[in-house]
């Protein structure tokens, strides 16, 4: 429900990256008559692009960041998650 690279922060700048994923499966029968779930192609593409970026650059993990910086980043992450959580019916 939110973009994997939201907030204009790169992996080396932000030790937290929360995502809210929405399940909206489409069942398609294959030739054997069994149903399978087909993912949303656009969302899958966004996730693949983000994973590609994360694989190319160093990622800042929480234990690498000073405590005050971690707290600030956690607050930013929460603020950026407020709208998607509200849209999902989980107001913060």
HTML snippet that shows the backbone in 3Dmol.js (N, CA, C, O; Angstrom):
<script src="https://3Dmol.org/build/3Dmol-min.js"></script>
<div id="view" style="width:600px;height:400px;position:relative"></div>
<script>
const pdb = `
ATOM      1  N   UNK A   1       0.809  -1.188   0.000  1.00  0.00           N
ATOM      2  CA  UNK A   1       0.000   0.000   0.000  1.00  0.00           C
ATOM      3  C   UNK A   1       0.859   1.261   0.000  1.00  0.00           C
ATOM      4  O   UNK A   1       0.341   2.369  -0.135  1.00  0.00           O
ATOM      5  N   UNK A   2       2.157   1.094   0.150  1.00  0.00           N
ATOM      6  CA  UNK A   2       3.068   2.216   0.006  1.00  0.00           C
ATOM      7  C   UNK A   2       4.256   1.772  -0.844  1.00  0.00           C
ATOM      8  O   UNK A   2       4.543   0.581  -0.965  1.00  0.00           O
ATOM      9  N   UNK A   3       4.923   2.735  -1.418  1.00  0.00           N
ATOM     10  CA  UNK A   3       6.047   2.465  -2.318  1.00  0.00           C
ATOM     11  C   UNK A   3       7.254   2.002  -1.502  1.00  0.00           C
ATOM     12  O   UNK A   3       7.519   2.554  -0.434  1.00  0.00           O
ATOM     13  N   UNK A   4       7.985   1.002  -1.983  1.00  0.00           N
ATOM     14  CA  UNK A   4       9.137   0.500  -1.214  1.00  0.00           C
ATOM     15  C   UNK A   4      10.276   1.504  -1.072  1.00  0.00           C
ATOM     16  O   UNK A   4      11.159   1.307  -0.237  1.00  0.00           O
ATOM     17  N   UNK A   5      10.281   2.550  -1.846  1.00  0.00           N
ATOM     18  CA  UNK A   5      11.323   3.574  -1.725  1.00  0.00           C
ATOM     19  C   UNK A   5      10.714   4.922  -1.334  1.00  0.00           C
ATOM     20  O   UNK A   5      11.214   5.971  -1.740  1.00  0.00           O
ATOM     21  N   UNK A   6       9.651   4.895  -0.558  1.00  0.00           N
ATOM     22  CA  UNK A   6       8.966   6.115  -0.146  1.00  0.00           C
ATOM     23  C   UNK A   6       9.859   7.012   0.705  1.00  0.00           C
ATOM     24  O   UNK A   6      10.870   6.567   1.250  1.00  0.00           O
ATOM     25  N   UNK A   7       9.473   8.270   0.807  1.00  0.00           N
ATOM     26  CA  UNK A   7      10.131   9.175   1.741  1.00  0.00           C
ATOM     27  C   UNK A   7      11.457   9.737   1.281  1.00  0.00           C
ATOM     28  O   UNK A   7      12.101  10.468   2.034  1.00  0.00           O
ATOM     29  N   UNK A   8      11.890   9.420   0.068  1.00  0.00           N
ATOM     30  CA  UNK A   8      13.116   9.971  -0.485  1.00  0.00           C
ATOM     31  C   UNK A   8      14.355   9.644   0.347  1.00  0.00           C
ATOM     32  O   UNK A   8      15.311  10.419   0.365  1.00  0.00           O
ATOM     33  N   UNK A   9      14.343   8.504   1.036  1.00  0.00           N
ATOM     34  CA  UNK A   9      15.512   8.044   1.787  1.00  0.00           C
ATOM     35  C   UNK A   9      16.110   6.840   1.073  1.00  0.00           C
ATOM     36  O   UNK A   9      15.386   5.967   0.593  1.00  0.00           O
ATOM     37  N   UNK A  10      17.394   6.802   1.011  1.00  0.00           N
ATOM     38  CA  UNK A  10      18.102   5.678   0.400  1.00  0.00           C
ATOM     39  C   UNK A  10      18.510   4.685   1.483  1.00  0.00           C
ATOM     40  O   UNK A  10      18.531   5.036   2.662  1.00  0.00           O
ATOM     41  N   UNK A  11      18.838   3.443   1.097  1.00  0.00           N
ATOM     42  CA  UNK A  11      19.174   2.407   2.085  1.00  0.00           C
ATOM     43  C   UNK A  11      20.324   2.776   3.016  1.00  0.00           C
ATOM     44  O   UNK A  11      20.361   2.305   4.153  1.00  0.00           O
ATOM     45  N   UNK A  12      21.260   3.603   2.567  1.00  0.00           N
ATOM     46  CA  UNK A  12      22.387   3.980   3.431  1.00  0.00           C
ATOM     47  C   UNK A  12      22.040   5.129   4.369  1.00  0.00           C
ATOM     48  O   UNK A  12      22.864   5.514   5.199  1.00  0.00           O
ATOM     49  N   UNK A  13      20.825   5.688   4.250  1.00  0.00           N
ATOM     50  CA  UNK A  13      20.431   6.821   5.081  1.00  0.00           C
ATOM     51  C   UNK A  13      19.419   6.461   6.161  1.00  0.00           C
ATOM     52  O   UNK A  13      19.330   7.160   7.170  1.00  0.00           O
ATOM     53  N   UNK A  14      18.668   5.409   5.977  1.00  0.00           N
ATOM     54  CA  UNK A  14      17.524   5.124   6.843  1.00  0.00           C
ATOM     55  C   UNK A  14      17.563   3.657   7.284  1.00  0.00           C
ATOM     56  O   UNK A  14      17.448   2.767   6.442  1.00  0.00           O
ATOM     57  N   UNK A  15      17.721   3.385   8.583  1.00  0.00           N
ATOM     58  CA  UNK A  15      17.810   1.997   9.028  1.00  0.00           C
ATOM     59  C   UNK A  15      16.449   1.297   9.121  1.00  0.00           C
ATOM     60  O   UNK A  15      16.391   0.098   9.391  1.00  0.00           O
ATOM     61  N   UNK A  16      15.363   2.028   8.904  1.00  0.00           N
ATOM     62  CA  UNK A  16      14.027   1.426   8.978  1.00  0.00           C
ATOM     63  C   UNK A  16      13.287   1.667   7.674  1.00  0.00           C
ATOM     64  O   UNK A  16      13.351   2.755   7.101  1.00  0.00           O
ATOM     65  N   UNK A  17      12.591   0.648   7.218  1.00  0.00           N
ATOM     66  CA  UNK A  17      11.812   0.766   5.993  1.00  0.00           C
ATOM     67  C   UNK A  17      10.579  -0.114   6.130  1.00  0.00           C
ATOM     68  O   UNK A  17      10.604  -1.291   5.771  1.00  0.00           O
ATOM     69  N   UNK A  18       9.518   0.452   6.642  1.00  0.00           N
ATOM     70  CA  UNK A  18       8.285  -0.320   6.827  1.00  0.00           C
ATOM     71  C   UNK A  18       7.470  -0.310   5.547  1.00  0.00           C
ATOM     72  O   UNK A  18       7.382   0.706   4.857  1.00  0.00           O
ATOM     73  N   UNK A  19       6.886  -1.435   5.245  1.00  0.00           N
ATOM     74  CA  UNK A  19       5.994  -1.567   4.096  1.00  0.00           C
ATOM     75  C   UNK A  19       4.692  -2.175   4.562  1.00  0.00           C
ATOM     76  O   UNK A  19       4.664  -3.032   5.445  1.00  0.00           O
ATOM     77  N   UNK A  20       3.624  -1.720   3.959  1.00  0.00           N
ATOM     78  CA  UNK A  20       2.316  -2.306   4.215  1.00  0.00           C
ATOM     79  C   UNK A  20       1.854  -2.910   2.902  1.00  0.00           C
ATOM     80  O   UNK A  20       1.613  -2.201   1.925  1.00  0.00           O
ATOM     81  N   UNK A  21       1.735  -4.218   2.891  1.00  0.00           N
ATOM     82  CA  UNK A  21       1.351  -4.935   1.680  1.00  0.00           C
ATOM     83  C   UNK A  21      -0.117  -5.310   1.744  1.00  0.00           C
ATOM     84  O   UNK A  21      -0.617  -5.729   2.788  1.00  0.00           O
ATOM     85  N   UNK A  22      -0.792  -5.160   0.640  1.00  0.00           N
ATOM     86  CA  UNK A  22      -2.206  -5.485   0.551  1.00  0.00           C
ATOM     87  C   UNK A  22      -2.361  -6.742  -0.301  1.00  0.00           C
ATOM     88  O   UNK A  22      -1.807  -6.849  -1.395  1.00  0.00           O
ATOM     89  N   UNK A  23      -3.111  -7.664   0.219  1.00  0.00           N
ATOM     90  CA  UNK A  23      -3.375  -8.887  -0.530  1.00  0.00           C
ATOM     91  C   UNK A  23      -4.622  -8.678  -1.373  1.00  0.00           C
ATOM     92  O   UNK A  23      -5.705  -8.404  -0.857  1.00  0.00           O
ATOM     93  N   UNK A  24      -4.450  -8.810  -2.653  1.00  0.00           N
ATOM     94  CA  UNK A  24      -5.562  -8.671  -3.581  1.00  0.00           C
ATOM     95  C   UNK A  24      -5.411  -9.754  -4.642  1.00  0.00           C
ATOM     96  O   UNK A  24      -5.266  -9.453  -5.826  1.00  0.00           O
ATOM     97  N   UNK A  25      -5.446 -11.023  -4.213  1.00  0.00           N
ATOM     98  CA  UNK A  25      -5.116 -12.102  -5.134  1.00  0.00           C
ATOM     99  C   UNK A  25      -6.176 -12.305  -6.217  1.00  0.00           C
ATOM    100  O   UNK A  25      -7.372 -12.115  -5.999  1.00  0.00           O
ATOM    101  N   UNK A  26      -5.691 -12.692  -7.372  1.00  0.00           N
ATOM    102  CA  UNK A  26      -6.555 -13.065  -8.482  1.00  0.00           C
ATOM    103  C   UNK A  26      -6.271 -14.530  -8.757  1.00  0.00           C
ATOM    104  O   UNK A  26      -5.144 -14.904  -9.084  1.00  0.00           O
ATOM    105  N   UNK A  27      -7.285 -15.345  -8.626  1.00  0.00           N
ATOM    106  CA  UNK A  27      -7.102 -16.780  -8.843  1.00  0.00           C
ATOM    107  C   UNK A  27      -7.291 -17.087 -10.333  1.00  0.00           C
ATOM    108  O   UNK A  27      -8.262 -16.657 -10.954  1.00  0.00           O
ATOM    109  N   UNK A  28      -6.356 -17.826 -10.874  1.00  0.00           N
ATOM    110  CA  UNK A  28      -6.393 -18.230 -12.277  1.00  0.00           C
ATOM    111  C   UNK A  28      -6.206 -19.737 -12.318  1.00  0.00           C
ATOM    112  O   UNK A  28      -5.334 -20.289 -11.647  1.00  0.00           O
ATOM    113  N   UNK A  29      -7.033 -20.391 -13.114  1.00  0.00           N
ATOM    114  CA  UNK A  29      -6.881 -21.843 -13.228  1.00  0.00           C
ATOM    115  C   UNK A  29      -5.839 -22.156 -14.287  1.00  0.00           C
ATOM    116  O   UNK A  29      -5.835 -21.580 -15.375  1.00  0.00           O
ATOM    117  N   UNK A  30      -4.952 -23.086 -13.939  1.00  0.00           N
ATOM    118  CA  UNK A  30      -3.965 -23.493 -14.923  1.00  0.00           C
ATOM    119  C   UNK A  30      -4.527 -24.651 -15.746  1.00  0.00           C
ATOM    120  O   UNK A  30      -5.684 -25.032 -15.569  1.00  0.00           O
ATOM    121  N   UNK A  31      -3.733 -25.199 -16.625  1.00  0.00           N
ATOM    122  CA  UNK A  31      -4.217 -26.248 -17.526  1.00  0.00           C
ATOM    123  C   UNK A  31      -4.650 -27.508 -16.778  1.00  0.00           C
ATOM    124  O   UNK A  31      -5.445 -28.289 -17.301  1.00  0.00           O
ATOM    125  N   UNK A  32      -4.143 -27.714 -15.571  1.00  0.00           N
ATOM    126  CA  UNK A  32      -4.532 -28.880 -14.791  1.00  0.00           C
ATOM    127  C   UNK A  32      -5.782 -28.653 -13.959  1.00  0.00           C
ATOM    128  O   UNK A  32      -6.213 -29.546 -13.229  1.00  0.00           O
ATOM    129  N   UNK A  33      -6.371 -27.460 -14.064  1.00  0.00           N
ATOM    130  CA  UNK A  33      -7.575 -27.163 -13.315  1.00  0.00           C
ATOM    131  C   UNK A  33      -7.311 -26.658 -11.903  1.00  0.00           C
ATOM    132  O   UNK A  33      -8.251 -26.402 -11.150  1.00  0.00           O
ATOM    133  N   UNK A  34      -6.040 -26.512 -11.539  1.00  0.00           N
ATOM    134  CA  UNK A  34      -5.703 -26.020 -10.204  1.00  0.00           C
ATOM    135  C   UNK A  34      -5.610 -24.496 -10.230  1.00  0.00           C
ATOM    136  O   UNK A  34      -5.148 -23.905 -11.206  1.00  0.00           O
ATOM    137  N   UNK A  35      -6.059 -23.874  -9.140  1.00  0.00           N
ATOM    138  CA  UNK A  35      -5.976 -22.420  -9.058  1.00  0.00           C
ATOM    139  C   UNK A  35      -4.611 -21.990  -8.547  1.00  0.00           C
ATOM    140  O   UNK A  35      -4.000 -22.664  -7.718  1.00  0.00           O
ATOM    141  N   UNK A  36      -4.153 -20.882  -9.045  1.00  0.00           N
ATOM    142  CA  UNK A  36      -2.926 -20.285  -8.537  1.00  0.00           C
ATOM    143  C   UNK A  36      -3.182 -18.792  -8.382  1.00  0.00           C
ATOM    144  O   UNK A  36      -4.050 -18.228  -9.049  1.00  0.00           O
ATOM    145  N   UNK A  37      -2.425 -18.162  -7.504  1.00  0.00           N
ATOM    146  CA  UNK A  37      -2.573 -16.731  -7.258  1.00  0.00           C
ATOM    147  C   UNK A  37      -1.610 -15.975  -8.158  1.00  0.00           C
ATOM    148  O   UNK A  37      -0.427 -16.308  -8.232  1.00  0.00           O
ATOM    149  N   UNK A  38      -2.117 -14.959  -8.840  1.00  0.00           N
ATOM    150  CA  UNK A  38      -1.315 -14.131  -9.724  1.00  0.00           C
ATOM    151  C   UNK A  38      -1.067 -12.801  -9.031  1.00  0.00           C
ATOM    152  O   UNK A  38      -2.019 -12.093  -8.704  1.00  0.00           O
ATOM    153  N   UNK A  39       0.200 -12.444  -8.799  1.00  0.00           N
ATOM    154  CA  UNK A  39       0.480 -11.178  -8.103  1.00  0.00           C
ATOM    155  C   UNK A  39       0.193  -9.979  -9.000  1.00  0.00           C
ATOM    156  O   UNK A  39       0.162 -10.093 -10.225  1.00  0.00           O
ATOM    157  N   UNK A  40      -0.013  -8.836  -8.368  1.00  0.00           N
ATOM    158  CA  UNK A  40      -0.172  -7.586  -9.092  1.00  0.00           C
ATOM    159  C   UNK A  40       1.162  -7.255  -9.747  1.00  0.00           C
ATOM    160  O   UNK A  40       2.164  -7.081  -9.054  1.00  0.00           O
ATOM    161  N   UNK A  41       1.185  -7.166 -11.072  1.00  0.00           N
ATOM    162  CA  UNK A  41       2.443  -6.990 -11.807  1.00  0.00           C
ATOM    163  C   UNK A  41       3.139  -5.665 -11.487  1.00  0.00           C
ATOM    164  O   UNK A  41       4.364  -5.624 -11.370  1.00  0.00           O
ATOM    165  N   UNK A  42       2.378  -4.598 -11.348  1.00  0.00           N
ATOM    166  CA  UNK A  42       2.985  -3.294 -11.057  1.00  0.00           C
ATOM    167  C   UNK A  42       3.654  -3.306  -9.680  1.00  0.00           C
ATOM    168  O   UNK A  42       4.788  -2.850  -9.531  1.00  0.00           O
ATOM    169  N   UNK A  43       2.952  -3.824  -8.685  1.00  0.00           N
ATOM    170  CA  UNK A  43       3.518  -3.890  -7.331  1.00  0.00           C
ATOM    171  C   UNK A  43       4.753  -4.778  -7.301  1.00  0.00           C
ATOM    172  O   UNK A  43       5.744  -4.452  -6.648  1.00  0.00           O
ATOM    173  N   UNK A  44       4.692  -5.890  -8.000  1.00  0.00           N
ATOM    174  CA  UNK A  44       5.839  -6.796  -8.075  1.00  0.00           C
ATOM    175  C   UNK A  44       7.036  -6.090  -8.709  1.00  0.00           C
ATOM    176  O   UNK A  44       8.170  -6.248  -8.258  1.00  0.00           O
ATOM    177  N   UNK A  45       6.776  -5.318  -9.747  1.00  0.00           N
ATOM    178  CA  UNK A  45       7.855  -4.572 -10.408  1.00  0.00           C
ATOM    179  C   UNK A  45       8.499  -3.565  -9.458  1.00  0.00           C
ATOM    180  O   UNK A  45       9.724  -3.447  -9.415  1.00  0.00           O
ATOM    181  N   UNK A  46       7.668  -2.830  -8.685  1.00  0.00           N
ATOM    182  CA  UNK A  46       8.206  -1.865  -7.721  1.00  0.00           C
ATOM    183  C   UNK A  46       9.081  -2.548  -6.675  1.00  0.00           C
ATOM    184  O   UNK A  46      10.147  -2.042  -6.323  1.00  0.00           O
ATOM    185  N   UNK A  47       8.629  -3.694  -6.183  1.00  0.00           N
ATOM    186  CA  UNK A  47       9.408  -4.428  -5.184  1.00  0.00           C
ATOM    187  C   UNK A  47      10.726  -4.920  -5.771  1.00  0.00           C
ATOM    188  O   UNK A  47      11.763  -4.842  -5.113  1.00  0.00           O
ATOM    189  N   UNK A  48      10.696  -5.421  -6.991  1.00  0.00           N
ATOM    190  CA  UNK A  48      11.922  -5.899  -7.634  1.00  0.00           C
ATOM    191  C   UNK A  48      12.920  -4.761  -7.841  1.00  0.00           C
ATOM    192  O   UNK A  48      14.120  -4.944  -7.637  1.00  0.00           O
ATOM    193  N   UNK A  49      12.426  -3.583  -8.248  1.00  0.00           N
ATOM    194  CA  UNK A  49      13.313  -2.423  -8.414  1.00  0.00           C
ATOM    195  C   UNK A  49      13.949  -2.022  -7.085  1.00  0.00           C
ATOM    196  O   UNK A  49      15.145  -1.737  -7.028  1.00  0.00           O
ATOM    197  N   UNK A  50      13.154  -2.001  -6.025  1.00  0.00           N
ATOM    198  CA  UNK A  50      13.681  -1.637  -4.710  1.00  0.00           C
ATOM    199  C   UNK A  50      14.707  -2.657  -4.240  1.00  0.00           C
ATOM    200  O   UNK A  50      15.757  -2.281  -3.720  1.00  0.00           O
ATOM    201  N   UNK A  51      14.421  -3.933  -4.415  1.00  0.00           N
ATOM    202  CA  UNK A  51      15.382  -4.967  -4.018  1.00  0.00           C
ATOM    203  C   UNK A  51      16.677  -4.850  -4.812  1.00  0.00           C
ATOM    204  O   UNK A  51      17.761  -5.082  -4.278  1.00  0.00           O
ATOM    205  N   UNK A  52      16.563  -4.490  -6.091  1.00  0.00           N
ATOM    206  CA  UNK A  52      17.759  -4.280  -6.904  1.00  0.00           C
ATOM    207  C   UNK A  52      18.609  -3.145  -6.368  1.00  0.00           C
ATOM    208  O   UNK A  52      19.835  -3.250  -6.318  1.00  0.00           O
ATOM    209  N   UNK A  53      17.963  -2.062  -5.969  1.00  0.00           N
ATOM    210  CA  UNK A  53      18.690  -0.931  -5.385  1.00  0.00           C
ATOM    211  C   UNK A  53      19.354  -1.334  -4.074  1.00  0.00           C
ATOM    212  O   UNK A  53      20.519  -1.013  -3.837  1.00  0.00           O
ATOM    213  N   UNK A  54      18.615  -2.034  -3.227  1.00  0.00           N
ATOM    214  CA  UNK A  54      19.164  -2.456  -1.943  1.00  0.00           C
ATOM    215  C   UNK A  54      20.331  -3.426  -2.139  1.00  0.00           C
ATOM    216  O   UNK A  54      21.227  -3.490  -1.298  1.00  0.00           O
ATOM    217  N   UNK A  55      20.328  -4.168  -3.223  1.00  0.00           N
ATOM    218  CA  UNK A  55      21.411  -5.108  -3.477  1.00  0.00           C
ATOM    219  C   UNK A  55      22.677  -4.445  -4.001  1.00  0.00           C
ATOM    220  O   UNK A  55      23.751  -5.047  -3.978  1.00  0.00           O
ATOM    221  N   UNK A  56      22.554  -3.202  -4.476  1.00  0.00           N
ATOM    222  CA  UNK A  56      23.705  -2.510  -5.079  1.00  0.00           C
ATOM    223  C   UNK A  56      24.418  -1.550  -4.139  1.00  0.00           C
ATOM    224  O   UNK A  56      25.551  -1.154  -4.411  1.00  0.00           O
ATOM    225  N   UNK A  57      23.785  -1.170  -3.051  1.00  0.00           N
ATOM    226  CA  UNK A  57      24.384  -0.171  -2.162  1.00  0.00           C
ATOM    227  C   UNK A  57      24.427  -0.712  -0.739  1.00  0.00           C
ATOM    228  O   UNK A  57      23.653  -1.602  -0.388  1.00  0.00           O
ATOM    229  N   UNK A  58      25.327  -0.179   0.081  1.00  0.00           N
ATOM    230  CA  UNK A  58      25.350  -0.608   1.478  1.00  0.00           C
ATOM    231  C   UNK A  58      24.066  -0.175   2.190  1.00  0.00           C
ATOM    232  O   UNK A  58      23.549   0.914   1.944  1.00  0.00           O
ATOM    233  N   UNK A  59      23.569  -1.020   3.055  1.00  0.00           N
ATOM    234  CA  UNK A  59      22.340  -0.744   3.799  1.00  0.00           C
ATOM    235  C   UNK A  59      22.715  -0.400   5.232  1.00  0.00           C
ATOM    236  O   UNK A  59      23.541  -1.075   5.847  1.00  0.00           O
ATOM    237  N   UNK A  60      22.105   0.649   5.757  1.00  0.00           N
ATOM    238  CA  UNK A  60      22.326   1.048   7.145  1.00  0.00           C
ATOM    239  C   UNK A  60      21.405   0.224   8.030  1.00  0.00           C
ATOM    240  O   UNK A  60      20.184   0.371   7.970  1.00  0.00           O
ATOM    241  N   UNK A  61      21.981  -0.633   8.843  1.00  0.00           N
ATOM    242  CA  UNK A  61      21.157  -1.418   9.763  1.00  0.00           C
ATOM    243  C   UNK A  61      20.995  -0.636  11.070  1.00  0.00           C
ATOM    244  O   UNK A  61      21.830   0.213  11.382  1.00  0.00           O
ATOM    245  N   UNK A  62      19.938  -0.906  11.833  1.00  0.00           N
ATOM    246  CA  UNK A  62      19.719  -0.166  13.079  1.00  0.00           C
ATOM    247  C   UNK A  62      20.905  -0.202  14.037  1.00  0.00           C
ATOM    248  O   UNK A  62      21.186   0.794  14.702  1.00  0.00           O
ATOM    249  N   UNK A  63      21.609  -1.336  14.119  1.00  0.00           N
ATOM    250  CA  UNK A  63      22.722  -1.415  15.073  1.00  0.00           C
ATOM    251  C   UNK A  63      23.944  -0.613  14.621  1.00  0.00           C
ATOM    252  O   UNK A  63      24.868  -0.417  15.410  1.00  0.00           O
ATOM    253  N   UNK A  64      23.971  -0.147  13.376  1.00  0.00           N
ATOM    254  CA  UNK A  64      25.079   0.688  12.899  1.00  0.00           C
ATOM    255  C   UNK A  64      24.843   2.171  13.178  1.00  0.00           C
ATOM    256  O   UNK A  64      25.779   2.968  13.123  1.00  0.00           O
ATOM    257  N   UNK A  65      23.608   2.543  13.474  1.00  0.00           N
ATOM    258  CA  UNK A  65      23.258   3.955  13.667  1.00  0.00           C
ATOM    259  C   UNK A  65      23.328   4.317  15.147  1.00  0.00           C
ATOM    260  O   UNK A  65      23.013   3.491  16.004  1.00  0.00           O
ATOM    261  N   UNK A  66      23.737   5.544  15.452  1.00  0.00           N
ATOM    262  CA  UNK A  66      23.727   5.996  16.851  1.00  0.00           C
ATOM    263  C   UNK A  66      22.286   6.001  17.388  1.00  0.00           C
ATOM    264  O   UNK A  66      21.347   6.191  16.616  1.00  0.00           O
ATOM    265  N   UNK A  67      22.104   5.796  18.683  1.00  0.00           N
ATOM    266  CA  UNK A  67      20.754   5.704  19.261  1.00  0.00           C
ATOM    267  C   UNK A  67      19.843   6.891  18.929  1.00  0.00           C
ATOM    268  O   UNK A  67      18.679   6.682  18.587  1.00  0.00           O
ATOM    269  N   UNK A  68      20.332   8.104  19.017  1.00  0.00           N
ATOM    270  CA  UNK A  68      19.487   9.274  18.728  1.00  0.00           C
ATOM    271  C   UNK A  68      19.051   9.280  17.265  1.00  0.00           C
ATOM    272  O   UNK A  68      17.915   9.636  16.953  1.00  0.00           O
ATOM    273  N   UNK A  69      19.959   8.884  16.370  1.00  0.00           N
ATOM    274  CA  UNK A  69      19.637   8.818  14.943  1.00  0.00           C
ATOM    275  C   UNK A  69      18.594   7.741  14.684  1.00  0.00           C
ATOM    276  O   UNK A  69      17.666   7.944  13.902  1.00  0.00           O
ATOM    277  N   UNK A  70      18.750   6.587  15.349  1.00  0.00           N
ATOM    278  CA  UNK A  70      17.761   5.499  15.220  1.00  0.00           C
ATOM    279  C   UNK A  70      16.386   5.982  15.638  1.00  0.00           C
ATOM    280  O   UNK A  70      15.398   5.728  14.950  1.00  0.00           O
ATOM    281  N   UNK A  71      16.317   6.684  16.771  1.00  0.00           N
ATOM    282  CA  UNK A  71      15.029   7.182  17.258  1.00  0.00           C
ATOM    283  C   UNK A  71      14.403   8.157  16.268  1.00  0.00           C
ATOM    284  O   UNK A  71      13.201   8.091  16.008  1.00  0.00           O
ATOM    285  N   UNK A  72      15.206   9.057  15.715  1.00  0.00           N
ATOM    286  CA  UNK A  72      14.691  10.001  14.722  1.00  0.00           C
ATOM    287  C   UNK A  72      14.183   9.266  13.483  1.00  0.00           C
ATOM    288  O   UNK A  72      13.120   9.590  12.954  1.00  0.00           O
ATOM    289  N   UNK A  73      14.949   8.276  13.026  1.00  0.00           N
ATOM    290  CA  UNK A  73      14.552   7.514  11.843  1.00  0.00           C
ATOM    291  C   UNK A  73      13.298   6.688  12.103  1.00  0.00           C
ATOM    292  O   UNK A  73      12.456   6.545  11.216  1.00  0.00           O
ATOM    293  N   UNK A  74      13.167   6.150  13.294  1.00  0.00           N
ATOM    294  CA  UNK A  74      11.959   5.394  13.640  1.00  0.00           C
ATOM    295  C   UNK A  74      10.744   6.313  13.623  1.00  0.00           C
ATOM    296  O   UNK A  74       9.672   5.911  13.171  1.00  0.00           O
ATOM    297  N   UNK A  75      10.896   7.532  14.106  1.00  0.00           N
ATOM    298  CA  UNK A  75       9.794   8.492  14.088  1.00  0.00           C
ATOM    299  C   UNK A  75       9.425   8.870  12.656  1.00  0.00           C
ATOM    300  O   UNK A  75       8.244   8.951  12.320  1.00  0.00           O
ATOM    301  N   UNK A  76      10.422   9.101  11.818  1.00  0.00           N
ATOM    302  CA  UNK A  76      10.164   9.409  10.402  1.00  0.00           C
ATOM    303  C   UNK A  76       9.435   8.243   9.741  1.00  0.00           C
ATOM    304  O   UNK A  76       8.477   8.454   8.997  1.00  0.00           O
ATOM    305  N   UNK A  77       9.877   7.023  10.005  1.00  0.00           N
ATOM    306  CA  UNK A  77       9.241   5.835   9.431  1.00  0.00           C
ATOM    307  C   UNK A  77       7.775   5.754   9.863  1.00  0.00           C
ATOM    308  O   UNK A  77       6.899   5.470   9.047  1.00  0.00           O
ATOM    309  N   UNK A  78       7.517   6.001  11.133  1.00  0.00           N
ATOM    310  CA  UNK A  78       6.143   5.983  11.628  1.00  0.00           C
ATOM    311  C   UNK A  78       5.302   7.051  10.940  1.00  0.00           C
ATOM    312  O   UNK A  78       4.180   6.781  10.512  1.00  0.00           O
ATOM    313  N   UNK A  79       5.836   8.255  10.833  1.00  0.00           N
ATOM    314  CA  UNK A  79       5.087   9.337  10.189  1.00  0.00           C
ATOM    315  C   UNK A  79       4.776   9.004   8.733  1.00  0.00           C
ATOM    316  O   UNK A  79       3.682   9.295   8.248  1.00  0.00           O
ATOM    317  N   UNK A  80       5.733   8.398   8.038  1.00  0.00           N
ATOM    318  CA  UNK A  80       5.507   8.021   6.644  1.00  0.00           C
ATOM    319  C   UNK A  80       4.524   6.853   6.505  1.00  0.00           C
ATOM    320  O   UNK A  80       3.949   6.646   5.437  1.00  0.00           O
ATOM    321  N   UNK A  81       4.337   6.103   7.575  1.00  0.00           N
ATOM    322  CA  UNK A  81       3.399   4.970   7.546  1.00  0.00           C
ATOM    323  C   UNK A  81       1.987   5.359   7.969  1.00  0.00           C
ATOM    324  O   UNK A  81       1.057   4.575   7.780  1.00  0.00           O
ATOM    325  N   UNK A  82       1.804   6.538   8.532  1.00  0.00           N
ATOM    326  CA  UNK A  82       0.481   6.929   9.037  1.00  0.00           C
ATOM    327  C   UNK A  82      -0.597   6.861   7.962  1.00  0.00           C
ATOM    328  O   UNK A  82      -1.660   6.287   8.201  1.00  0.00           O
ATOM    329  N   UNK A  83      -0.353   7.429   6.790  1.00  0.00           N
ATOM    330  CA  UNK A  83      -1.365   7.440   5.736  1.00  0.00           C
ATOM    331  C   UNK A  83      -1.699   6.030   5.251  1.00  0.00           C
ATOM    332  O   UNK A  83      -2.879   5.683   5.198  1.00  0.00           O
ATOM    333  N   UNK A  84      -0.702   5.195   4.892  1.00  0.00           N
ATOM    334  CA  UNK A  84      -1.060   3.839   4.457  1.00  0.00           C
ATOM    335  C   UNK A  84      -1.804   3.048   5.547  1.00  0.00           C
ATOM    336  O   UNK A  84      -2.736   2.301   5.248  1.00  0.00           O
ATOM    337  N   UNK A  85      -1.393   3.214   6.791  1.00  0.00           N
ATOM    338  CA  UNK A  85      -2.089   2.505   7.866  1.00  0.00           C
ATOM    339  C   UNK A  85      -3.525   3.001   8.016  1.00  0.00           C
ATOM    340  O   UNK A  85      -4.446   2.213   8.229  1.00  0.00           O
ATOM    341  N   UNK A  86      -3.703   4.309   7.903  1.00  0.00           N
ATOM    342  CA  UNK A  86      -5.054   4.872   7.972  1.00  0.00           C
ATOM    343  C   UNK A  86      -5.907   4.378   6.806  1.00  0.00           C
ATOM    344  O   UNK A  86      -7.077   4.043   6.990  1.00  0.00           O
ATOM    345  N   UNK A  87      -5.328   4.332   5.614  1.00  0.00           N
ATOM    346  CA  UNK A  87      -6.050   3.846   4.435  1.00  0.00           C
ATOM    347  C   UNK A  87      -6.440   2.376   4.576  1.00  0.00           C
ATOM    348  O   UNK A  87      -7.438   1.931   4.007  1.00  0.00           O
ATOM    349  N   UNK A  88      -5.648   1.632   5.334  1.00  0.00           N
ATOM    350  CA  UNK A  88      -5.955   0.214   5.559  1.00  0.00           C
ATOM    351  C   UNK A  88      -6.951   0.023   6.702  1.00  0.00           C
ATOM    352  O   UNK A  88      -7.371  -1.098   6.989  1.00  0.00           O
ATOM    353  N   UNK A  89      -7.324   1.125   7.347  1.00  0.00           N
ATOM    354  CA  UNK A  89      -8.271   1.023   8.452  1.00  0.00           C
ATOM    355  C   UNK A  89      -7.628   0.826   9.792  1.00  0.00           C
ATOM    356  O   UNK A  89      -8.294   0.413  10.741  1.00  0.00           O
ATOM    357  N   UNK A  90      -6.326   1.115   9.900  1.00  0.00           N
ATOM    358  CA  UNK A  90      -5.587   0.984  11.148  1.00  0.00           C
ATOM    359  C   UNK A  90      -4.995   2.334  11.522  1.00  0.00           C
ATOM    360  O   UNK A  90      -3.785   2.525  11.403  1.00  0.00           O
ATOM    361  N   UNK A  91      -5.831   3.290  11.980  1.00  0.00           N
ATOM    362  CA  UNK A  91      -5.273   4.603  12.312  1.00  0.00           C
ATOM    363  C   UNK A  91      -4.272   4.524  13.456  1.00  0.00           C
ATOM    364  O   UNK A  91      -4.437   3.742  14.392  1.00  0.00           O
ATOM    365  N   UNK A  92      -3.246   5.336  13.367  1.00  0.00           N
ATOM    366  CA  UNK A  92      -2.192   5.369  14.384  1.00  0.00           C
ATOM    367  C   UNK A  92      -2.414   6.559  15.293  1.00  0.00           C
ATOM    368  O   UNK A  92      -1.639   6.778  16.224  1.00  0.00           O
TER     369      UNK A  92
END
`;
const viewer = $3Dmol.createViewer("view");
viewer.addModel(pdb, "pdb");
viewer.setStyle({}, {cartoon: {color: "spectrum"}});
viewer.zoomTo();
viewer.render();
</script>
